[in-house]
Amino acid sequence: MINGLINVYKEKGFTSFDVVAVMRGISGQKKVGHTGTLDPDAEGVLPICLGNATKLCDVLNDKRKEYIATLMLGKRTDTLDISGTVLEEREICSTRESFEMAAASFIGGYEQLPPMYSAKKVDGKRLYDLARQGVEVERKKAFVNIYEIEILKFERPYVEMRVLCGKGTYIRSLCEDIAAKCGDIAVMTKLIRSRVDNFCIDNAKKLSELTDIKNSGNLLDYVIPTEFCFKNLPAVMVKPEFKKLIDNGNKMGFDMVLILEEAKGKTVRELFENGQPRLVDNHAGSLKNGETVRMVNCEGSFVGIFSVDGNVFKPDKMFPEG
């Protein structure tokens, strides 16, 4: 079984579930998951989890995401994007300056109303299913984190902007809300997800490219280790005599481990590629209570994420390779 992640570029027309189905065929295994839904009309970064990395689906969904969005001022649709039915058109009053000021007011986050045409569930039903039946239900606003907004182009009626945001943000709604603050209406015409945490659009591969890579026998070269998502955490290696205990997910005492020096920012594969990395014995006491670490066995294999609990490390999430 392949364990790890592949940085997929989802093209327009595919749902996230379509990508998972194709990746099952490419990888030759059933254990495949995605890390956050992208609308069929949207494109861009969609990290795909394979094998033990499927435990990361919820973890990555919580990470920061970056989008490049294009909106059209002066038009409103029922779906908040260009694919919907036009409900209203009117003259535009925004200038670049007023739009930038309005956008800046959303930085820090705000209470956002999810669109009716969305996958969000209300009373167990998807909003888009209700919307297609002509039913509109009351929706609760939810706070969303907006870290950065940069206006890249302002060529009326079109505006292109870069948004760095947190989990659960609907960019279509953000486009409409910024325009409303300027006294305008707007629809989103294009959406590209350019980044999910450390997964960037520059090295994302389309499904057709991955099919060719698989046929050439080089698919494993594009698999990112599961541990990549935690590479900024300290790393701790279990002493050889306790390998069986750690592989079974037991708690580890401070006297059962060694600290890997200068491990932050590097995967275990990188640390071990030139031989045994530098280790420090009886150094675990320098870690703070509640601090999270990567746990590694004596063979240099990533085992899981543990946290300091008094004078032991307790398992938070295990990533067995079987």
N, C-alpha and C positions, 0 to 999 in steps of 0.2 A: 504494500500500500504506500502511496505517496503521501507524505506528511509535510505540510507547509502551505504557502500562499502563492498565488499567481496574480500579478497586477494586470487585470483585463481592462481594455478600452471598450466599454459598451457603446455600440453604435445605435443610431436612431432606428426605431422599429422593433427593437428587442425589449422584452421585459427582463427584469432581473432574474425571474424564474426561467426564462428562455436561455439566458446565459448559463445558469446552473445546469440545465438539461444538456446543453452542448458540451459543457466542460466535463460532465460525467462521461460522455463518449470519448472526448479527447484524453482524459486521464485514465479511462478504463476502470473506474471505480464509482461506487454509489455514494460514498461519504464525501459530499461536496456541499458547500453552503456559500451564501453571499453575505455581504457586510453592510447592507443598507439599501433599501429600494430606490431605484431611479425610474422615473416615468418613462414610458416607451419613446416619447418625443425628445427626452433628454439624452445626453451622451457624456462619455468621459469615464473617469476612474471608478472601477468597481472591483475591489480586491476580492478574489475568490479563495475560499478556504478549503483545503484538502486534508483528509484524514484527521489527525489529532488537532489540526488547526481549526476545525469546525467549532471548537470550544471558544474561539476568538470572535465569532460572529457578533455576539452581543457586546464584547469589549470594544471592537472597532466601530460599531455603530454609535458608541458614545463619544468617539473622538471628534476633534475639530475637522471641519470640511471647508474646502474653498471652491467657490463657483464663479464662473464668468457668465453673466446673464445679460441678455439684450431685451429691452422692453420697447414698446411703441406707445407713445403718449397719444391721448385723444380718442381712445377706443376702449370699450369694456365688453367682456364676454362672460358667459355663465361659468366657464372653466378657469377663468383668469389667464388663459393663454390663447395663442392665435388660432388654435384648433377648435375653439368653442363657437357657440352661436353669439353673434354680435347683439348686445343689448342696448348699447348707447354709443353715440359718437358726438364729439363736440370740439370746439376750438381749444387750442393749447395756450396756456398762459405761463408755463414754466420757462425760466431761463436757466442756463448752466449754473449760475450763482445760486439761484433759489433752490434748484434741485440738489446741489451739493450741500447746502445748509440743511435742507430737510433730511437728506440721507445721513448726515453727521449726527442728527438728533436721535437716530436709532442705535447708534453705537453704545454698547453697554447692555443692550437687550431691551425687550418690551413684551407686553402681553399680546400675543398674536392669535387671531381667530383662524382656525384651520379651514381651508376651502371645502365646499361641498364635494367637489370632484377630487377626493383624496382617499387614500387607503385607511385612514383613521377609522376606528370602530366606535359606534355609539349604540349602546344596548345590544352589542354582539353583531351589529351589521355594519358593513363597510359603507362609508359615506357615498362613495361613487356609485354603489349599487342603488342606494336610495335616490341619488340625484338622477340617475338614468330612468327611474320610475316616476320622475317628476315630483318627488317628495323632498321637502326641505325641513330639516330638523334643527332644533336649538343646539348650538355647539358652545362648549366652554372655551374661553381663551386660555392659553398656556404660555408661560414665560419662556422665551427663547433667547439664547445668548448670541449677540452680534458683536464680534470682536473688531472687525475692520470692514469699512466700505470705501472703495476707491472708484471714482467716476473715470472710466477710461476714455470714453467718447461721448460727446453730446452733439448730435447732428439731428435736430428735430425733423421728424417726430421720434427718432430712435435715440436710445440711451444705452450705452454698454457700461457695465460696472462689475467690479470684482468684490465678492463678499466672502469673508471668513466668518463662519458661524458655528454654533453648537448643534447638538442633537435636536431633531424635531422641527427644524426651521423649514418653513415652506417659502421658497424664493418667489414663487408666483404671488403669494400674499404680501411679501415684503415689497415687491415692485408696485403693487396696487397701493399699499399703505404709504410709501414714500411719495408717490404721485398725489395721493389724496391730501397730504400735508401741504402740497403746493397748490391745491385747488384744482388738480387735474384728475383724469382717469387714465388707466394704462392696462396693457396686456403684455405678458411675457411672450416674446417671439422665438427665443433661443436660450438653451441652458446647457452649459458644459461644466461638469464637475472636474476641476483641475487637480484636486488633491484630497486625499483622506489620510489624515495624520501624516506619516512619512511616505505614503504611496503617492507618487507624482505622475502627472499625465505624460511627461517626457519619455518614461520607460514603460508605459502601458502598452499591451499588445492586443490587437484585434483578434477576434475568434478565427478569422481566416488565416492570420499569421500563425496563431498557435497550432492550427491544424497542420500547416506546412512544417512547423518546428517539430511537432510530434512525429510526422511521417519521415522526417530526416533523422529521428532517433535522439534529438537533443532537448526534449521537453524538460528533463531534470535540471538543465542549465538555467532554466527560467523559474524554478521553484525557489521561493524565498523561505528561509527557515522560520518555523513557527516562533522561535525565540526572538526574531527580528523586532517584534512589537514591544519587547521588554528590554531592548539592548541598553537603555539608559539607566537600568537598575543595577545595583551592586550584584556581583556574582559570588556564590559560595559553592565550594566543591566538597562533597562527602568523602571521607577517608575510605580507602578500598575495603576495609573490613566491615563497613556498614552499607555496602552497595545493595545488598538484598533488602535491607530495611527501607532504604530510600526508594527503591524501585517499587515497593509495595505501599508507598505513600505514608510512611510513619513520621512522627515528629522526630526532629533531630536536635540533640543537645549541642551546646556550644563546643564541647570537647570532641564532637564527632565530625567536625567540619574544618575546612581550611578556606581562607579568604583569597580570592583571585585578585591580585593587584592590577590596577589600571584597566579594569574590565568595562567600565562605563563607555557606552558608545560602540562597543564591539560585540559581535556574536561569539558564542563558544567556538564555532568553527574557525573564526579568525584568530581567537586566542590560542588555539591548539595547533594551528597550521604549521607553525615553525618549531614544534616540539612542546614540551611541558611549559605552561606559563608560570610566571612568578607567583608563588603561594606564600601566605603568611599564616602560621599556626597560632591558635589561642588568641585571635584578634577579633572574634565575633562580639566581644563585650563592647566594642566601640560603636556598634550599631544601636540605634534607638529603638525603644519599645514601640511596636506597631509598624516599624519600617519594613518595606517589602523588598525581597531579594529574589534573584534567579537561583535555583538550585540545580547543580550539575553533578553527575556521578563521576567516578574516577576514570571512566573511559572517555570523558569529554562530551557526554550526551546531555542535552537539556532535559531536565526531569519535570520541572514545574515551578510555580510561583509560591513562595513561602513568606510568612511574616514573623517578625520577632515577637514572641510572647513570653515575657519574663526572661528566663535563661534557656529557652528552646526556640526552635523554628517550627511553626505549625503550617501544614499545607493549606493553601488557599485554592489552588487550581492545578491539577496534575495533567500532564500531556504525555501519556504513554505512547510509545511508537508502534505498538502492535496493531 
